[in-house]
C-alpha cells in the first residue's frame, strides 16, 4: 500500500484533465496502487459529472449539426488492431510506451548500477523516463534545479526522508538534497518526470553536471 500520495489539488487537476502528460502518468500509475486516492478520484469524477448534468444543454444551429453528421458519414472505419500482450504489472497508463515488458525498452547505461530508458518529452519540455537501479545500488548525492516527480514501480529505496515502496508518489525540488539507496533484496524501477536536470553535489561528481544538462535537453 502506498504511503506517499499526490496532493488533493493535483488529484483535482488530474480529474479535470489539467495536468501535463508526465504528471498525469505519475498520478494515473499511483492510483492503480492506492485505494485511498482511487476512491478520492472517483468522488471528484462524480462531482464533475453531477455539475455537467445540471447544465442546460446548448442548442446547436442546424448547419453545424448537418456538418458534423456529414463528417461522420465520411469517416473511414479502421479495422480493429490486435492488442499487444503487455505484462499485467505494468501500469495501464505506461503501456502506450512499453510493448511487452520493461526488458523490451532501450535501456542506456548511466553508471555500473543505473540504467535509464527515455519514454517521451511532454509539451513543456519535461523529460519522462524510467530509471532502473540494481539491488543495493546508490544514486549519487544530488539536488534539483527544477521539479522531479517519481513514481515507484518495482522494488524499494530509501533516502534521508524515509523508505519508499511500490506505488509511492514523490516530488522533489531545489529544497531537497538526497542520496537514494535501493534495498538489497531486488532491483528498483521508477517512473521519473523532470523539468530540469539534477545537480550532483559531490566533490567529484559535480564535474558531470554539464553532461547531465546536455543530456536532459537533447531529447
Secondary structure, DSSP 8 states (H G I E B T S, - for coil): -------HHHHHHHHHT-S-HHHHHHHHHHHHH-HHHHHHHHHHHHHHHHHHHTS------HHHHHHHHHHHHH-------------TTS-GGGTTT-SS-GGGS--EESSSSEEEEEEEE-TT--EEEEEEE-TT-B---EEESS-EEEEEEES-EEETTEEE-TT-EEEE-TT--B--EE-TTS-EEEEEEESS-EEE-STTGGGGHHHHHHHHTT-
